[in-house]
Amino acid sequence: MIDENKIHFLIEKTKDRAKSNLKVEEILNKAKNAALKPSTEFTQTITLEDAATLLNVDSKDESLMQKIFDAALDIKKMIYGNRIVLFAPLYISNYCINSCDYCAFRAENTKIERKILTDDEIVEEVKEIQRQGHKRLVMLMGEHPKYSLDDFIKHIHLVASVKSKPFGSIRRVNIEIPALDIDEFKKLKATNEIGTYILFQESYHRETFEKMHKYGPKSDFDWRLDTMTRALKAGVDDVGIGALFGLYDYRFEVLALLEHARYLDKTFSIGPHTISVPRIKKAENAPSSNNVPYPVNDLDFKKLVAIIRIVVPYTGIILSTRESHQIRKEIYKMGVSQISAGSKTDIGGYKNKTKKSSSQFSLSDKRPTSEVIYELIEMGFIPSWCTACYRSNRTGKNFMDIAKKGDIQNLCHPNALITFAEYLLDYADEKTKKIGWKLIEKEKNSITNESKKKILEKALEKTKDDKRDLYI
């Protein structure tokens, strides 16, 4: 799946090619033309060598970098439109038996407070998340016998059942939990409650991976790499991959991510539903978080995000609150399609804001969700909490076939507006309502298909009459 020699060869081979503006512009034009006339095969248009060329572009070349950024945003708009989906993470347990050198949850850390949320605490956490306006969350846990998969599945059902006033509900539960075997994935799938299963390889470079994960189940590189293969074989058809940037050369990690994505697409006709792009952040008693082996500066980080969008246009790119307000604001324009907001990585951090920290890592963007939403509106993005595909059997290959043909935004755009209207009615302050309804009106009027516009207008009117969870 991951050919290290090939990746290193391509990085060296394309260094001179990356100095040619003509060659780089040729790759970008090829990518944009493919997005204009997409098909189920268009995701293979940009080769791994093309990707390596873009990664080798000098990040200080402002003119060429801007062309890469513009191409990424153009492609994102062609496939997904101008909506950005919001979610929040929910940590259930931080007990862990693994030794991850960059993580505060690692087994050696005796300074951190260990905890498993009770049922009542989970309900209160979810209600706090709902009061921010969230309809989507990611549930996370450590790996430890104290908290089993069966315990986690029970809590998935609990989270999905929580309601709060005025119309609080969680409509999509994505999960980010340790690697499972096929039978465990089948058990997870049988819950009928989960959305995307997310797991980061952390580093695709074997030597680095083994150095960073000294013991525990997670220390098996091949077992972890094959996780998505087992998930898809078991019927979990929406999967999300990622790398932790800073552990090894970011160019290698991006190319390996792309190889992983294409392997899944070729083998199952289902590429990753999402790709996450976290950078290492400081964590308590985690050596590599305080002495990052391969730091990724802001320019290179923005470049790698844009290149992932260009090369894997159908996937959702997730940006977390690890990043600062300013960097997040800039990267919105480089093809990101999903962001967390108002996040807490403490166990019980949403309800008990003053308790002793039990965070997995430090957060940089600590703004309340309402501020993040207001900024998105000001920038012309549609804040979205859409979960329509999940409930309409548009998952896995069904989703990929629509996305790869460039048709998904015809569903994303109106559904985003409907969920945005819900937020404005139920949770927004007057300032946000004022600019929010103006954006909805503008976006509604941009729809040229009259029948689709009428369907949207009808759904918006029903939403104003206190009907909820409408979608196309």
Secondary structure, 3 states (H helix, E strand, C coil): CCCHHHHHHHHHHCCCHHHCHHHHHHHHHHHHHHHHCCCCCHHHCCCHHHHHHHHCCCCCCHHHHHHHHHHHHHHHHHHHCCEEEEEEEEEEECCCCCCECCCCCCCCCCCCCCCECCHHHHHHHHHHHHHCCCCEEEEEECCECCECHHHHHHHHHHHHHCEECCCEECCEEEEECCCCCHHHHHHHHCCCCEEEEECCCECCCHHHHHHHECCCHHHCHHHHHCHHHHHHHCCCCCEEEEECECCCCHHHHHHHHHHHHHHHHHHHCCCCCEEECCECCCCCCCHHHHCCCCCCCHHHHHHHHHHHHHHCCCCEEEECCCCCHHHHHHHHHHCCCEEECCCCCCCCCCCCCCCCCCCCCCCCCCCCHHHHHHHHHHCCCEEECCCHHHHCCCCHHHHHHHHHCCCCHHHHHHHHHHHHHHHHHHCCCHHHHHHHHHHHHHHHHCCCCHHHHHHHHHHHHHHHCCCCCCCC
